[in-house]
Amino acid sequence: MASKNIGSGWKKTSSSGVQYISSVFRVSEVLVACLAAIVAGKSDVNFAIFKNDRKEKESHPDYTFSLSESKPEEKRENVTLDENGQEIPF
């Protein structure tokens, strides 16, 4: 599945000086993705955040949010674990 735009975000600063991102999501797109995940037995929906390199006006979003398909896990037979039983990623 190709990525599908589901929302936008704008950089903001609160009255106390804290920076944050104000976001708007397309409810129907998010709901469809959530329902599809539930039907597939998944508990998560993956999405990616991209900087909007085509921003021309202050009203244009600083970021776009897109649905993305999770990559199938690779079957690994030889896994090295550290002393805590955590996988070493190399």
C-alpha positions in Angstrom: 0.0 0.0 0.0 1.3 3.4 -0.9 1.3 6.1 1.8 -2.0 7.9 2.2 -2.2 11.5 3.6 -4.3 11.5 6.7 -3.6 14.8 8.2 -1.5 17.9 8.8 0.5 19.6 11.5 1.6 23.2 12.3 4.4 24.2 14.6 3.1 26.4 17.4 4.3 28.0 20.6 2.2 28.2 23.7 1.8 31.4 25.7 4.3 30.0 28.2 6.9 29.5 25.4 6.5 25.7 25.0 6.7 24.5 21.4 4.2 21.9 20.1 2.6 20.7 16.9 -1.1 21.3 16.4 -2.6 18.6 14.2 -5.7 17.8 12.3 -6.5 14.3 11.1 -9.1 13.1 8.6 -11.4 11.0 10.8 -12.7 8.8 8.0 -9.2 7.8 6.8 -8.0 7.1 10.3 -11.1 5.1 11.2 -10.8 3.0 8.1 -7.2 2.2 8.9 -8.0 1.3 12.5 -10.9 -1.0 11.5 -8.7 -2.7 8.9 -6.0 -3.2 11.6 -8.6 -4.7 13.9 -9.9 -7.1 11.2 -6.3 -8.1 10.5 -5.7 -8.9 14.2 -3.3 -6.0 14.6 -3.2 -3.6 17.6 -1.3 -0.8 15.9 -1.7 1.5 12.9 1.6 2.8 11.4 2.0 6.3 10.2 4.8 8.6 9.2 5.4 12.3 9.7 7.0 14.3 6.8 8.2 17.9 6.8 6.2 19.9 4.2 9.0 21.1 1.8 6.4 22.8 -0.4 5.1 25.2 2.3 4.5 28.6 0.5 2.2 30.4 3.0 2.0 30.6 6.7 -1.4 28.9 6.6 0.1 25.8 4.9 1.0 22.9 7.3 4.6 22.4 8.4 4.1 18.6 8.5 2.0 16.0 6.8 0.9 12.7 8.3 0.6 9.6 6.2 -0.6 6.1 6.8 2.1 3.5 6.0 2.0 -0.2 5.8 4.1 -2.1 8.3 6.9 -4.1 6.8 6.6 -7.8 7.3 9.0 -9.1 9.9 12.0 -10.9 8.5 12.5 -14.4 9.6 15.7 -14.5 11.5 17.2 -17.8 12.7 20.5 -16.7 14.3 19.7 -14.0 16.9 22.4 -12.7 19.3 21.2 -11.7 22.8 23.0 -9.5 25.3 23.3 -10.4 29.0 19.7 -9.1 29.7 18.2 -11.2 27.0 17.7 -8.3 24.6 18.5 -8.8 20.9 21.7 -7.2 19.7 20.8 -5.5 16.3 24.0 -6.5 14.5 
